Amino acid sequence: MINVTKTHLPDKEKYKSYVDRIFESGWLTNNGQFVQELENRLSEYLGVKHLLLVSNGTLALQVAYHALSIQKEVITTPFSFVATTSSLVWEGLSPVFADIHPKTLNIDPLKIPSLITSNTSAILPVHVFGNACSIDIIQAIADSSGIKVIYDAAHAFGVNYKGKSILSYGDASVLSFHSTKIFHTIEGGAIIFKNEEDYNLAKLMINFGISGYDTVSALGINCKMNEFQAAMGLCMLDEMGSIIEGRKAVWIRYNNAFSNVNNILFQLQNLDSTQNYSYFPVIFPNENKLIEIRNKLNSKDIFPRRYFYPSLEQVPYLLDRQEMLHSSSISSRILCLPIYNKLDPDTQDFIINAIANNN
Ligand SMILES: Cc1ncc(COP(=O)(O)O)c(C=O)c1O
């Protein structure tokens, strides 16, 4: 069975040697040596400061909202994984959607200003499929309104924008290290803060707000990364070069093969940013065509994913339905193709033929 991605499992012997050391030390969690080592190595690899590891990307978002005192309304995109919206609702915040640009698939910055009210405390854009948002325009809007920017950068591991890490923009950026992601720690995530004070507060918050043996100095929750997760991350980091090269080869093969196919569209890339080749989304002219292609691929045990479906203004717990024309249209017509290191060339050929000859 071929899925949209295949979890990369690093060298087993190396992982076992970390596990041996965890067993020897008996230290399984609570800011252990491997969590600290991974924080240092990731900060260096990504070129960022103030990076905090947590147990998953969803809680990373939620802790970021708390650390930055986000309240009431947050302007966000309807075209994302459900956690972008559900994390807000779970925290009692109201998502206010700005529709996407139909070509970049990211939040359309021109739709943001008219949505800002005295209740707006932040903008939560997503670098969809690792494609950088209109960062400069979003920052200018936030600055002129005195509101915060938190990037859901779950897909943007290792991406640079204008020569520096994409994670260094905004007040905070959040990564997911779920096992489907290009870099993973089984489950896991990270928050990268612009300001050291926000980082320090979040560091307290992820461990119940405990600041010493007998001291609780902030409201907190438990979302610490454990040593087994960190060990997986350390092993993964050693293999990132080949992981990205392997995905890039598949990405380029699809891209070349589809360059003359005229009834499908692709995400317009932000030319100021690099890519990590995590996803290969294809936009069909209509939903029927998507279903036809998907059925053809399914018949060969190939399972592309409808990322993202449904458009998030349609989730059942949002009672105030905001109509999002571009997001709902794209979401009904987009399919992410299987892409991972060592994806079998015959499978790539089958996918390419199914899509290229779809008239
Ligand atoms: C855009 C986006 N935001 C948030 C998340 C949530 O991350 P996690 O699964 O690590 O909780 C994901 C991923 O799964 C995602 O794709």
The ligand as a Gaussian input file, in Angstrom:
#p B3LYP/6-31G(d) Opt

LIG

0 1
 C       -0.676000      22.772000       9.337000
 C       -0.652000      21.907000      10.567000
 N       -0.846000      22.476000      11.764000
 C       -0.810000      21.754000      12.903000
 C       -0.578000      20.400000      12.883000
 C       -0.634000      19.629000      14.166000
 O        0.570000      19.013000      14.485000
 P        0.607000      17.674000      15.371000
 O        0.050000      16.574000      14.547000
 O        2.069000      17.503000      15.653000
 O       -0.183000      17.933000      16.601000
 C       -0.360000      19.762000      11.652000
 C       -0.073000      18.343000      11.544000
 O       -0.255000      17.378000      11.660000
 C       -0.411000      20.524000      10.456000
 O       -0.245000      19.959000       9.257000

